[in-house]
Amino acid sequence: MLNLAIPIPNVPGKQDFEIEMTMNGQKQKLHYRVEVFEWAECELVSDNRVDCIRDLVNGYSEDWEIYHIGAPSRHYIPLTFIKKGDWVRQHNWIWGGPADTPAMGLE
């Protein structure tokens, strides 16, 4: 799959995006959320940052799932979420079939 990168500010907090695309005459509206977490927010004591990310998103809204884990810095980790229904629609639109697997498989 090809990717289109859109630079956004890397600031702590939550940023919601609604993107409407037209590809080969078909429109698709997708909802993303980029949230920049501070590593210090991780309550789990572990050297494994994947465990820390699991801890950070534990209890996160069930309407969203992790779509992309951005490049971590010393103090922050940016996570991109996609609305669950949008993930299925995007997968069907691009690959022409059902999305059986979670976006990032962190379960």
Sequence and secondary structure as in RCSB ss.txt:
>XXXX:A:sequence
MLNLAIPIPNVPGKQDFEIEMTMNGQKQKLHYRVEVFEWAECELVSDNRVDCIRDLVNGYSEDWEIYHIGAPSRH
YIPLTFIKKGDWVRQHNWIWGGPADTPAMGLE
>XXXX:A:secstr
           SEEEEEEEEEEETTEEEEEEEEEEEEEGGG  S  S HHHHHHHHHTT  TTEEEEEE    SS
EEEEEEEEHHHHHHHHHHHHSS   S SS   
